[in-house]
Amino acid sequence: MKGHNTAGMLWLIAAVFSAAATLVFRPTDSVWYGITLAGSGVAAAVAVLLWIRPTSSTVGLSTLVGVAWAVMYVILVFDQIEDVQAWTANAFFALLGVAAALIAYRTTRTTSY
């Protein structure tokens, strides 16, 4: 149970930081603005689900969102490769999401036996 709380907290941190960075640094890029804000909303929803109902379905959803989150931010890293601060922040956001998904997955694998 503690691992699900940790994963949920990481998802929430990733969602808040991602949304804040989007609102501050991407207001002119409407496509990425919408995509990253939607991703932040989904990440926040996964965080709440991991806290309220940490089932295997929720962990599967966390894994799926983790893969989509990583793909989204890796694409952004390559899209903004010339701006060191932007791609560094994007790589950090990608790692937060992947870490949250892995912790949720690993917690379920160790507690289901």
HUFEN-V854352 format. One line per field, one symbol per residue. phi: phi as a letter, one per 20 degrees, with the letter a starting at -180 (. if undefined). A space follows every 10 residues. Layout:
# HUFEN-V854352
phi=???
This chain:
# HUFEN-V854352
phi=.fffffffff ffffffffff fffedcfeef ffgfffffff ffffffgfff fecfefffff ffffffffff fgffffgffd ffdfffffff fffffgffff fffffffffe eee
